[in-house]
Amino acid sequence: MDIYHDLTVIVDEKTTVLQVLEGSNLRRVLLDHGFSPYAAFTTRLNCGGRGLCATCGVWIEQGTPAPEHWHDQIGAYFGYPRLSCQIVVNGPMTVRLLTDKRIWGGPQRDRRWRS
Ligand code: FES
């Protein structure tokens, strides 16, 4: 039996709730539903989800998974946006897309991830 989770996507003030199959890749889900985790400049210039360019960052507002990929671990530790290409949806999650970033999006101290 397939398990689905609510994925809430916030873009500016607009909220959309998607039903996402457990185990789905967050970046892939966003792109498949017409949401881009990228800035305009990096929409075409990115690593294609290999965890190398750090341009697919999103803020995770709820349901934050522990970072597993080394690049995502570093970013999460220092409070940078989380790499959507390295996140698997395994529960309800709320993500906010960064509509004002030029390439990566800046860090925020209060968003540091700690285990
Ligand atoms: S798409 Fe390059 S790090 Fe995610």
Backbone and ligand atoms as CSV (ligand in chain L), in Angstrom:
chain,resi,resn,atom,element,x,y,z
A,1,MET,N,N,0.836,-1.189,0.000
A,1,MET,CA,C,0.000,0.000,0.000
A,1,MET,C,C,0.876,1.246,0.000
A,2,ASP,N,N,0.595,2.142,-0.924
A,2,ASP,CA,C,1.361,3.382,-1.013
A,2,ASP,C,C,0.972,4.333,0.108
A,3,ILE,N,N,1.957,5.037,0.621
A,3,ILE,CA,C,1.727,6.021,1.676
A,3,ILE,C,C,2.014,7.405,1.100
A,4,TYR,N,N,1.090,8.324,1.346
A,4,TYR,CA,C,1.239,9.699,0.864
A,4,TYR,C,C,1.307,10.653,2.050
A,5,HIS,N,N,2.049,11.744,1.851
A,5,HIS,CA,C,2.170,12.776,2.879
A,5,HIS,C,C,1.807,14.128,2.286
A,6,ASP,N,N,1.333,15.001,3.160
A,6,ASP,CA,C,1.080,16.382,2.731
A,6,ASP,C,C,2.408,17.105,2.610
A,7,LEU,N,N,2.626,17.724,1.462
A,7,LEU,CA,C,3.768,18.610,1.280
A,7,LEU,C,C,3.190,20.000,1.019
A,8,THR,N,N,3.405,20.885,1.963
A,8,THR,CA,C,2.919,22.254,1.826
A,8,THR,C,C,4.030,23.104,1.240
A,9,VAL,N,N,3.729,23.756,0.149
A,9,VAL,CA,C,4.716,24.594,-0.535
A,9,VAL,C,C,4.265,26.048,-0.409
A,10,ILE,N,N,5.134,26.870,0.151
A,10,ILE,CA,C,4.832,28.288,0.323
A,10,ILE,C,C,5.709,29.088,-0.637
A,11,VAL,N,N,5.053,29.879,-1.463
A,11,VAL,CA,C,5.753,30.778,-2.377
A,11,VAL,C,C,5.211,32.165,-2.108
A,12,ASP,N,N,6.077,33.028,-1.566
A,12,ASP,CA,C,5.633,34.345,-1.097
A,12,ASP,C,C,4.471,34.134,-0.123
A,13,GLU,N,N,3.291,34.601,-0.427
A,13,GLU,CA,C,2.161,34.434,0.496
A,13,GLU,C,C,1.195,33.341,0.051
A,14,LYS,N,N,1.537,32.640,-1.028
A,14,LYS,CA,C,0.623,31.619,-1.541
A,14,LYS,C,C,1.032,30.238,-1.036
A,15,THR,N,N,0.065,29.478,-0.577
A,15,THR,CA,C,0.309,28.149,-0.042
A,15,THR,C,C,-0.413,27.105,-0.893
A,16,THR,N,N,0.324,26.039,-1.232
A,16,THR,CA,C,-0.246,24.931,-1.998
A,16,THR,C,C,0.065,23.641,-1.257
A,17,VAL,N,N,-0.904,22.763,-1.143
A,17,VAL,CA,C,-0.686,21.484,-0.480
A,17,VAL,C,C,-0.737,20.370,-1.532
A,18,LEU,N,N,0.350,19.591,-1.585
A,18,LEU,CA,C,0.452,18.475,-2.524
A,18,LEU,C,C,0.408,17.171,-1.751
A,19,GLN,N,N,-0.106,16.147,-2.388
A,19,GLN,CA,C,-0.045,14.797,-1.817
A,19,GLN,C,C,1.153,14.108,-2.467
A,20,VAL,N,N,2.116,13.697,-1.646
A,20,VAL,CA,C,3.389,13.205,-2.158
A,20,VAL,C,C,3.634,11.785,-1.669
A,21,LEU,N,N,4.007,10.933,-2.598
A,21,LEU,CA,C,4.310,9.540,-2.271
A,21,LEU,C,C,5.537,9.481,-1.366
A,22,GLU,N,N,5.425,8.722,-0.292
A,22,GLU,CA,C,6.551,8.579,0.633
A,22,GLU,C,C,7.789,8.089,-0.121
A,23,GLY,N,N,8.904,8.692,0.190
A,23,GLY,CA,C,10.150,8.324,-0.455
A,23,GLY,C,C,10.487,9.171,-1.668
A,24,SER,N,N,9.604,10.115,-1.992
A,24,SER,CA,C,9.855,10.967,-3.158
A,24,SER,C,C,10.969,11.960,-2.872
A,25,ASN,N,N,11.685,12.303,-3.928
A,25,ASN,CA,C,12.730,13.317,-3.825
A,25,ASN,C,C,12.070,14.693,-3.881
A,26,LEU,N,N,12.407,15.553,-2.935
A,26,LEU,CA,C,11.742,16.855,-2.818
A,26,LEU,C,C,11.935,17.707,-4.070
A,27,ARG,N,N,13.145,17.786,-4.570
A,27,ARG,CA,C,13.398,18.598,-5.775
A,27,ARG,C,C,12.547,18.112,-6.940
A,28,ARG,N,N,12.508,16.798,-7.130
A,28,ARG,CA,C,11.763,16.225,-8.242
A,28,ARG,C,C,10.271,16.536,-8.119
A,29,VAL,N,N,9.766,16.422,-6.896
A,29,VAL,CA,C,8.346,16.710,-6.668
A,29,VAL,C,C,8.042,18.166,-6.995
A,30,LEU,N,N,8.909,19.061,-6.505
A,30,LEU,CA,C,8.673,20.485,-6.768
A,30,LEU,C,C,8.657,20.759,-8.271
A,31,LEU,N,N,9.655,20.265,-8.970
A,31,LEU,CA,C,9.733,20.506,-10.418
A,31,LEU,C,C,8.538,19.885,-11.147
A,32,ASP,N,N,8.157,18.688,-10.747
A,32,ASP,CA,C,7.035,18.010,-11.407
A,32,ASP,C,C,5.715,18.755,-11.228
A,33,HIS,N,N,5.629,19.569,-10.180
A,33,HIS,CA,C,4.402,20.314,-9.916
A,33,HIS,C,C,4.527,21.791,-10.286
A,34,GLY,N,N,5.556,22.119,-11.044
A,34,GLY,CA,C,5.681,23.482,-11.546
A,34,GLY,C,C,6.316,24.462,-10.592
A,35,PHE,N,N,6.921,23.961,-9.517
A,35,PHE,CA,C,7.616,24.832,-8.571
A,35,PHE,C,C,9.116,24.697,-8.803
A,36,SER,N,N,9.804,25.808,-8.808
A,36,SER,CA,C,11.247,25.744,-9.003
A,36,SER,C,C,11.971,26.096,-7.708
A,37,PRO,N,N,12.901,25.223,-7.275
A,37,PRO,CA,C,13.703,25.565,-6.106
A,37,PRO,C,C,14.865,26.486,-6.476
A,38,TYR,N,N,14.973,26.827,-7.744
A,38,TYR,CA,C,16.109,27.598,-8.249
A,38,TYR,C,C,15.781,29.073,-8.391
A,39,ALA,N,N,16.841,29.875,-8.421
A,39,ALA,CA,C,16.710,31.272,-8.811
A,39,ALA,C,C,16.641,31.298,-10.345
A,40,ALA,N,N,16.233,32.421,-10.888
A,40,ALA,CA,C,16.101,32.523,-12.350
A,40,ALA,C,C,17.412,32.171,-13.041
A,41,PHE,N,N,18.513,32.649,-12.489
A,41,PHE,CA,C,19.828,32.434,-13.115
A,41,PHE,C,C,20.247,30.968,-13.110
A,42,THR,N,N,19.828,30.209,-12.105
A,42,THR,CA,C,20.296,28.822,-11.981
A,42,THR,C,C,19.273,27.784,-12.449
A,43,THR,N,N,18.181,28.239,-12.995
A,43,THR,CA,C,17.181,27.286,-13.490
A,43,THR,C,C,17.791,26.331,-14.508
A,44,ARG,N,N,18.679,26.865,-15.343
A,44,ARG,CA,C,19.326,26.015,-16.350
A,44,ARG,C,C,20.760,25.665,-15.972
A,45,LEU,N,N,21.342,26.450,-15.081
A,45,LEU,CA,C,22.719,26.191,-14.673
A,45,LEU,C,C,22.732,25.584,-13.282
A,46,ASN,N,N,22.538,24.284,-13.229
A,46,ASN,CA,C,22.579,23.581,-11.945
A,46,ASN,C,C,23.102,22.176,-12.192
A,47,CYS,N,N,23.310,21.434,-11.141
A,47,CYS,CA,C,23.949,20.115,-11.272
A,47,CYS,C,C,22.947,18.993,-11.552
A,48,GLY,N,N,21.686,19.342,-11.697
A,48,GLY,CA,C,20.684,18.336,-12.047
A,48,GLY,C,C,20.332,17.405,-10.896
A,49,GLY,N,N,20.540,17.873,-9.683
A,49,GLY,CA,C,20.143,17.076,-8.526
A,49,GLY,C,C,21.224,16.163,-7.982
A,50,ARG,N,N,22.460,16.451,-8.295
A,50,ARG,CA,C,23.560,15.602,-7.817
A,50,ARG,C,C,24.188,16.091,-6.503
A,51,GLY,N,N,23.662,17.146,-5.938
A,51,GLY,CA,C,24.178,17.613,-4.660
A,51,GLY,C,C,25.484,18.357,-4.762
A,52,LEU,N,N,25.750,18.990,-5.886
A,52,LEU,CA,C,27.036,19.640,-6.096
A,52,LEU,C,C,26.967,21.165,-6.168
A,53,CYS,N,N,25.876,21.708,-6.635
A,53,CYS,CA,C,25.844,23.147,-6.928
A,53,CYS,C,C,25.226,23.993,-5.819
A,54,ALA,N,N,24.433,23.407,-4.956
A,54,ALA,CA,C,23.775,24.091,-3.833
A,54,ALA,C,C,22.802,25.175,-4.280
A,55,THR,N,N,22.322,25.092,-5.488
A,55,THR,CA,C,21.398,26.122,-5.971
A,55,THR,C,C,19.926,25.753,-5.765
A,56,CYS,N,N,19.661,24.563,-5.258
A,56,CYS,CA,C,18.274,24.085,-5.128
A,56,CYS,C,C,17.742,24.240,-3.703
A,57,GLY,N,N,18.354,25.137,-2.949
A,57,GLY,CA,C,18.004,25.284,-1.539
A,57,GLY,C,C,16.607,25.826,-1.303
A,58,VAL,N,N,15.970,25.273,-0.278
A,58,VAL,CA,C,14.655,25.744,0.172
A,58,VAL,C,C,14.685,25.797,1.699
A,59,TRP,N,N,13.829,26.621,2.270
A,59,TRP,CA,C,13.671,26.599,3.727
A,59,TRP,C,C,12.637,25.549,4.071
A,60,ILE,N,N,12.959,24.726,5.032
A,60,ILE,CA,C,11.980,23.741,5.498
A,60,ILE,C,C,11.395,24.265,6.802
A,61,GLU,N,N,10.109,24.560,6.762
A,61,GLU,CA,C,9.436,25.178,7.905
A,61,GLU,C,C,8.913,24.134,8.888
A,62,GLN,N,N,8.626,22.946,8.390
A,62,GLN,CA,C,8.068,21.902,9.254
A,62,GLN,C,C,8.426,20.549,8.655
A,63,GLY,N,N,8.741,19.592,9.520
A,63,GLY,CA,C,9.090,18.251,9.054
A,63,GLY,C,C,10.525,18.154,8.585
A,64,THR,N,N,11.405,18.911,9.208
A,64,THR,CA,C,12.804,18.971,8.783
A,64,THR,C,C,13.507,17.637,8.984
A,65,PRO,N,N,13.967,17.038,7.900
A,65,PRO,CA,C,14.704,15.773,8.037
A,65,PRO,C,C,16.163,16.039,8.391
A,66,ALA,N,N,16.795,15.075,9.017
A,66,ALA,CA,C,18.228,15.191,9.302
A,66,ALA,C,C,18.986,15.197,7.973
A,67,PRO,N,N,19.992,16.057,7.863
A,67,PRO,CA,C,20.771,16.075,6.618
A,67,PRO,C,C,21.636,14.830,6.514
A,68,GLU,N,N,21.653,14.205,5.362
A,68,GLU,CA,C,22.456,13.003,5.162
A,68,GLU,C,C,23.620,13.245,4.205
A,69,HIS,N,N,23.401,14.041,3.194
A,69,HIS,CA,C,24.440,14.330,2.207
A,69,HIS,C,C,25.431,15.326,2.820
A,70,TRP,N,N,26.730,15.162,2.556
A,70,TRP,CA,C,27.753,16.000,3.187
A,70,TRP,C,C,27.532,17.481,2.916
A,71,HIS,N,N,27.116,17.799,1.694
A,71,HIS,CA,C,26.919,19.192,1.325
A,71,HIS,C,C,25.719,19.770,2.075
A,72,ASP,N,N,24.681,18.975,2.189
A,72,ASP,CA,C,23.490,19.409,2.915
A,72,ASP,C,C,23.789,19.513,4.411
A,73,GLN,N,N,24.638,18.639,4.935
A,73,GLN,CA,C,25.021,18.710,6.350
A,73,GLN,C,C,25.724,20.027,6.662
A,74,ILE,N,N,26.646,20.406,5.801
A,74,ILE,CA,C,27.378,21.662,6.021
A,74,ILE,C,C,26.427,22.846,5.940
A,75,GLY,N,N,25.597,22.852,4.914
A,75,GLY,CA,C,24.643,23.935,4.766
A,75,GLY,C,C,23.695,24.029,5.943
A,76,ALA,N,N,23.177,22.895,6.372
A,76,ALA,CA,C,22.238,22.875,7.499
A,76,ALA,C,C,22.920,23.349,8.776
A,77,TYR,N,N,24.162,22.953,8.986
A,77,TYR,CA,C,24.875,23.339,10.207
A,77,TYR,C,C,25.028,24.857,10.283
A,78,PHE,N,N,25.361,25.474,9.153
A,78,PHE,CA,C,25.598,26.914,9.150
A,78,PHE,C,C,24.342,27.734,8.874
A,79,GLY,N,N,23.192,27.074,8.728
A,79,GLY,CA,C,21.943,27.796,8.574
A,79,GLY,C,C,21.604,28.206,7.156
A,80,TYR,N,N,22.210,27.532,6.184
A,80,TYR,CA,C,21.860,27.824,4.797
A,80,TYR,C,C,20.603,27.043,4.415
A,81,PRO,N,N,19.966,27.428,3.325
A,81,PRO,CA,C,18.803,26.656,2.867
A,81,PRO,C,C,19.195,25.200,2.623
A,82,ARG,N,N,18.238,24.315,2.827
A,82,ARG,CA,C,18.485,22.882,2.637
A,82,ARG,C,C,18.382,22.507,1.167
A,83,LEU,N,N,19.238,21.593,0.759
A,83,LEU,CA,C,19.292,21.168,-0.637
A,83,LEU,C,C,18.099,20.260,-0.947
A,84,SER,N,N,17.170,20.766,-1.723
A,84,SER,CA,C,15.962,19.982,-2.003
A,84,SER,C,C,16.269,18.697,-2.766
A,85,CYS,N,N,17.371,18.682,-3.491
A,85,CYS,CA,C,17.704,17.468,-4.254
A,85,CYS,C,C,18.210,16.347,-3.353
A,86,GLN,N,N,18.524,16.665,-2.111
A,86,GLN,CA,C,19.050,15.659,-1.190
A,86,GLN,C,C,18.062,15.308,-0.091
A,87,ILE,N,N,16.819,15.703,-0.272
A,87,ILE,CA,C,15.809,15.462,0.757
A,87,ILE,C,C,14.730,14.514,0.243
A,88,VAL,N,N,14.474,13.510,1.048
A,88,VAL,CA,C,13.429,12.538,0.749
A,88,VAL,C,C,12.227,12.864,1.634
A,89,VAL,N,N,11.065,12.883,1.030
A,89,VAL,CA,C,9.846,13.170,1.788
A,89,VAL,C,C,9.390,11.880,2.460
A,90,ASN,N,N,9.502,11.876,3.794
A,90,ASN,CA,C,9.100,10.694,4.557
A,90,ASN,C,C,8.075,11.026,5.628
A,91,GLY,N,N,7.446,12.182,5.485
A,91,GLY,CA,C,6.434,12.600,6.441
A,91,GLY,C,C,5.890,13.942,5.994
A,92,PRO,N,N,4.906,14.460,6.724
A,92,PRO,CA,C,4.371,15.777,6.380
A,92,PRO,C,C,5.494,16.812,6.418
A,93,MET,N,N,5.475,17.716,5.474
A,93,MET,CA,C,6.568,18.679,5.372
A,93,MET,C,C,6.033,19.997,4.817
A,94,THR,N,N,6.595,21.075,5.308
A,94,THR,CA,C,6.275,22.391,4.766
A,94,THR,C,C,7.568,23.032,4.294
A,95,VAL,N,N,7.595,23.461,3.055
A,95,VAL,CA,C,8.787,24.101,2.513
A,95,VAL,C,C,8.425,25.484,1.990
A,96,ARG,N,N,9.368,26.392,2.146
A,96,ARG,CA,C,9.199,27.749,1.616
A,96,ARG,C,C,10.240,27.961,0.540
A,97,LEU,N,N,9.792,28.321,-0.646
A,97,LEU,CA,C,10.728,28.596,-1.726
A,97,LEU,C,C,11.300,29.997,-1.575
A,98,LEU,N,N,12.553,30.128,-1.926
A,98,LEU,CA,C,13.245,31.409,-1.805
A,98,LEU,C,C,13.080,32.175,-3.109
A,99,THR,N,N,12.168,33.108,-3.123
A,99,THR,CA,C,11.902,33.830,-4.360
A,99,THR,C,C,12.838,35.015,-4.547
A,100,ASP,N,N,13.639,35.305,-3.528
A,100,ASP,CA,C,14.519,36.472,-3.623
A,100,ASP,C,C,15.995,36.117,-3.748
A,101,LYS,N,N,16.329,34.831,-3.871
A,101,LYS,CA,C,17.742,34.482,-3.936
A,101,LYS,C,C,18.287,34.709,-5.345
A,102,ARG,N,N,19.591,35.022,-5.376
A,102,ARG,CA,C,20.237,35.222,-6.679
A,102,ARG,C,C,20.837,33.913,-7.164
A,103,ILE,N,N,21.476,33.173,-6.261
A,103,ILE,CA,C,22.050,31.881,-6.628
A,103,ILE,C,C,21.750,30.859,-5.536
A,104,TRP,N,N,22.316,31.093,-4.341
A,104,TRP,CA,C,22.182,30.089,-3.277
A,104,TRP,C,C,21.163,30.459,-2.199
A,105,GLY,N,N,21.040,31.714,-1.898
A,105,GLY,CA,C,20.246,32.126,-0.746
A,105,GLY,C,C,21.145,32.185,0.471
A,106,GLY,N,N,20.968,33.203,1.277
A,106,GLY,CA,C,21.849,33.411,2.419
A,106,GLY,C,C,21.459,32.592,3.629
A,107,PRO,N,N,22.398,32.511,4.580
A,107,PRO,CA,C,22.110,31.760,5.809
A,107,PRO,C,C,21.258,32.572,6.775
A,108,GLN,N,N,20.636,31.872,7.698
A,108,GLN,CA,C,19.915,32.504,8.791
A,108,GLN,C,C,20.273,31.750,10.063
A,109,ARG,N,N,20.778,32.490,11.047
A,109,ARG,CA,C,21.239,31.864,12.287
A,109,ARG,C,C,20.191,30.975,12.935
A,110,ASP,N,N,18.966,31.449,12.960
A,110,ASP,CA,C,17.923,30.679,13.649
A,110,ASP,C,C,17.502,29.443,12.871
A,111,ARG,N,N,18.084,29.240,11.696
A,111,ARG,CA,C,17.744,28.049,10.901
A,111,ARG,C,C,18.830,26.998,10.970
A,112,ARG,N,N,19.801,27.183,11.823
A,112,ARG,CA,C,20.823,26.153,11.974
A,112,ARG,C,C,20.195,24.855,12.436
A,113,TRP,N,N,20.659,23.787,11.841
A,113,TRP,CA,C,20.134,22.479,12.201
A,113,TRP,C,C,21.063,21.824,13.210
A,114,ARG,N,N,20.493,21.291,14.254
A,114,ARG,CA,C,21.261,20.562,15.257
A,114,ARG,C,C,20.560,19.244,15.543
A,115,SER,N,N,21.324,18.222,15.722
A,115,SER,CA,C,20.705,16.915,16.015
A,115,SER,C,C,20.383,16.811,17.494
L,1,FES,S1,S,20.519,20.602,-7.793
L,1,FES,FE1,FE,22.635,20.956,-7.426
L,1,FES,S2,S,22.806,20.687,-5.278
L,1,FES,FE2,FE,20.723,20.311,-5.668
